[in-house]
Amino acid sequence: MELFRPMLRKYDVTEQQWRVIRVLFEAGSLDASKLAGAACVLPPSLTRILKALEARNLILVSKDPADRRHTIVQLSQEGKALIRTASKDSVAIYNEIEALLGRDRIQALLNELEFVLDTLSERAKRTDETDEAP
């Protein structure tokens, strides 16, 4: 994250806010609870983040018409413009990282991380199934 912090300061967003913005850009609108999970943010922190982003007109927050207990979040036009602009800086940073480490090394790391996540996820599913057995 160290390489990205100057970019985040430039656009006056925190690391957590940036994750929320990125997830919304990729997913479109999301229920707040799904957004928290996808952005790796705890729900109480997400509430604070959403208030800050909404105050800057970067997101739109509404109630789900099908279930008013759920909150739907999406990027506003200003939020989309911010990520389009900031993405140019982000791509330059990723290119710098790739130049430093090499594409093959980065791909190998991503493959290993995916293996670890899949393995742990399968383990958690087996534990959940065992816990639910009579």
C-alpha contacts under 8 A as a table, 3 or more apart, distances in Angstrom:
res1	aa1	res2	aa2	distance
1	M	4	F	5.17
1	M	5	R	6.32
2	E	5	R	5.46
2	E	6	P	7.98
3	L	6	P	6.92
3	L	7	M	7.99
3	L	93	I	6.95
4	F	7	M	5.32
4	F	8	L	6.30
4	F	90	S	7.33
4	F	93	I	7.10
5	R	8	L	4.98
5	R	9	R	6.13
5	R	15	E	7.74
6	P	9	R	5.08
6	P	10	K	6.13
7	M	10	K	4.97
7	M	11	Y	6.52
7	M	86	A	7.54
7	M	89	D	6.87
7	M	90	S	7.55
8	L	11	Y	5.26
8	L	12	D	5.88
8	L	13	V	5.27
8	L	14	T	6.35
8	L	15	E	7.10
8	L	18	W	7.58
9	R	12	D	4.68
9	R	13	V	6.23
9	R	14	T	7.52
11	Y	82	L	7.85
11	Y	86	A	7.35
13	V	17	Q	5.86
13	V	18	W	6.20
14	T	17	Q	5.06
14	T	18	W	6.10
15	E	18	W	5.10
15	E	19	R	6.32
16	Q	19	R	5.11
16	Q	20	V	6.34
16	Q	39	A	7.61
16	Q	41	V	7.07
16	Q	49	I	7.57
17	Q	20	V	5.11
17	Q	21	I	6.14
17	Q	49	I	6.15
17	Q	53	L	7.52
18	W	21	I	5.01
18	W	22	R	6.01
19	R	22	R	5.10
19	R	23	V	6.11
19	R	39	A	5.39
19	R	40	C	7.99
20	V	23	V	5.21
20	V	24	L	6.19
20	V	35	L	7.17
20	V	36	A	7.88
20	V	39	A	5.42
21	I	24	L	5.19
21	I	25	F	6.07
21	I	75	L	7.21
21	I	79	G	7.40
21	I	83	I	7.39
22	R	25	F	5.03
22	R	26	E	6.25
22	R	83	I	7.43
23	V	26	E	5.22
23	V	27	A	5.90
23	V	28	G	7.97
23	V	35	L	7.28
23	V	38	A	6.79
23	V	39	A	6.26
24	L	27	A	5.06
24	L	28	G	5.13
24	L	29	S	6.25
24	L	30	L	7.08
24	L	35	L	7.71
24	L	73	V	7.75
24	L	74	Q	5.98
24	L	75	L	6.23
25	F	28	G	5.68
25	F	75	L	6.78
25	F	80	K	6.99
25	F	83	I	7.67
27	A	30	L	7.01
28	G	74	Q	5.99
28	G	75	L	7.33
29	S	72	I	6.43
29	S	73	V	5.39
29	S	74	Q	4.32
29	S	75	L	7.44
30	L	34	K	6.46
30	L	35	L	5.89
30	L	72	I	5.47
30	L	73	V	5.43
30	L	74	Q	6.62
31	D	34	K	5.38
31	D	35	L	6.11
31	D	70	H	6.55
31	D	71	T	5.61
31	D	72	I	4.52
31	D	73	V	6.29
32	A	35	L	4.88
32	A	36	A	6.13
32	A	46	L	7.98
32	A	70	H	7.32
32	A	71	T	5.58
32	A	72	I	5.96
32	A	73	V	6.38
33	S	36	A	5.17
33	S	37	G	6.55
33	S	43	P	6.95
34	K	37	G	5.21
34	K	38	A	6.10
35	L	38	A	5.08
35	L	39	A	5.94
36	A	39	A	5.31
36	A	40	C	5.89
36	A	41	V	4.92
36	A	42	L	6.11
36	A	43	P	5.87
36	A	46	L	6.25
37	G	40	C	5.04
37	G	41	V	6.34
37	G	42	L	7.60
38	A	41	V	7.84
41	V	45	S	6.42
41	V	46	L	6.11
42	L	45	S	5.31
42	L	46	L	6.15
43	P	46	L	4.89
43	P	47	T	6.37
44	P	47	T	5.32
44	P	48	R	6.83
45	S	48	R	5.27
45	S	49	I	6.21
46	L	49	I	4.90
46	L	50	L	5.93
47	T	50	L	5.23
47	T	51	K	6.30
48	R	51	K	5.23
48	R	52	A	6.40
49	I	52	A	5.19
49	I	53	L	6.18
50	L	53	L	5.08
50	L	54	E	5.85
50	L	59	I	7.63
51	K	54	E	5.12
51	K	55	A	6.06
52	A	55	A	5.15
52	A	56	R	6.51
53	L	56	R	5.16
53	L	57	N	6.33
53	L	58	L	5.30
53	L	59	I	5.94
54	E	57	N	4.84
54	E	58	L	5.74
54	E	59	I	5.14
54	E	60	L	6.47
54	E	61	V	7.44
55	A	58	L	7.67
56	R	59	I	7.96
57	N	60	L	7.36
57	N	76	S	6.76
57	N	78	E	6.54
57	N	79	G	7.24
58	L	75	L	6.01
58	L	76	S	5.29
58	L	77	Q	7.32
58	L	78	E	5.28
58	L	79	G	3.99
58	L	80	K	7.68
58	L	82	L	7.99
59	I	73	V	6.81
59	I	74	Q	5.58
59	I	75	L	4.24
59	I	76	S	4.67
59	I	78	E	7.86
59	I	79	G	6.10
60	L	73	V	5.76
60	L	74	Q	5.33
60	L	75	L	5.98
60	L	76	S	5.65
61	V	71	T	6.81
61	V	72	I	5.79
61	V	73	V	4.69
61	V	74	Q	6.72
62	S	71	T	5.74
62	S	72	I	5.25
62	S	73	V	6.57
63	K	67	D	7.57
63	K	68	R	5.26
63	K	69	R	7.11
63	K	70	H	5.90
63	K	71	T	4.64
63	K	72	I	5.77
64	D	67	D	5.23
64	D	68	R	5.12
64	D	69	R	7.27
64	D	70	H	5.44
64	D	71	T	5.77
64	D	72	I	5.82
65	P	68	R	5.78
67	D	70	H	5.87
68	R	71	T	7.35
75	L	78	E	7.63
75	L	79	G	5.18
75	L	80	K	6.08
76	S	79	G	4.97
76	S	80	K	6.25
77	Q	80	K	5.07
77	Q	81	A	6.14
78	E	81	A	5.03
78	E	82	L	6.14
79	G	82	L	5.04
79	G	83	I	6.34
80	K	83	I	5.31
80	K	84	R	6.14
81	A	84	R	5.14
81	A	85	T	6.18
82	L	85	T	5.25
82	L	86	A	5.96
83	I	86	A	4.94
83	I	87	S	5.58
84	R	87	S	5.21
84	R	88	K	7.01
85	T	88	K	5.83
85	T	89	D	7.52
86	A	89	D	5.32
86	A	90	S	6.24
87	S	90	S	4.70
87	S	91	V	5.96
88	K	91	V	5.27
88	K	92	A	6.43
89	D	92	A	5.14
89	D	93	I	6.37
90	S	93	I	5.08
90	S	94	Y	6.26
91	V	94	Y	5.04
91	V	95	N	6.06
92	A	95	N	5.03
92	A	96	E	6.24
93	I	96	E	5.00
93	I	97	I	6.29
94	Y	97	I	5.01
94	Y	98	E	6.12
95	N	98	E	4.99
95	N	99	A	6.12
96	E	99	A	5.04
96	E	100	L	6.25
97	I	100	L	5.08
97	I	101	L	6.08
97	I	102	G	7.83
98	E	101	L	5.23
98	E	102	G	4.95
98	E	103	R	5.65
98	E	106	I	7.23
99	A	102	G	5.53
99	A	103	R	7.74
101	L	105	R	6.30
101	L	106	I	6.76
102	G	105	R	5.54
102	G	106	I	6.41
103	R	106	I	5.20
103	R	107	Q	6.10
104	D	107	Q	5.10
104	D	108	A	6.09
105	R	108	A	5.08
105	R	109	L	6.20
106	I	109	L	5.10
106	I	110	L	6.20
107	Q	110	L	5.04
107	Q	111	N	6.11
108	A	111	N	5.08
108	A	112	E	6.22
109	L	112	E	5.10
109	L	113	L	6.14
110	L	113	L	5.09
110	L	114	E	6.08
111	N	114	E	5.11
111	N	115	F	6.21
112	E	115	F	5.02
112	E	116	V	6.23
113	L	116	V	5.05
113	L	117	L	6.15
114	E	117	L	5.13
114	E	118	D	6.03
115	F	118	D	5.16
115	F	119	T	6.01
116	V	119	T	5.16
116	V	120	L	6.12
117	L	120	L	5.21
117	L	121	S	5.93
118	D	121	S	5.04
118	D	122	E	6.12
119	T	122	E	5.23
119	T	123	R	6.21
120	L	123	R	4.96
120	L	124	A	6.11
121	S	124	A	5.07
121	S	125	K	6.24
122	E	125	K	5.07
122	E	126	R	6.30
123	R	126	R	5.20
123	R	127	T	6.28
124	A	127	T	5.03
124	A	128	D	6.14
125	K	128	D	5.04
125	K	129	E	6.14
126	R	129	E	5.09
126	R	130	T	6.14
127	T	130	T	5.08
127	T	131	D	6.14
128	D	131	D	5.08
128	D	132	E	6.25
129	E	132	E	5.16
129	E	133	A	6.33
130	T	133	A	5.28
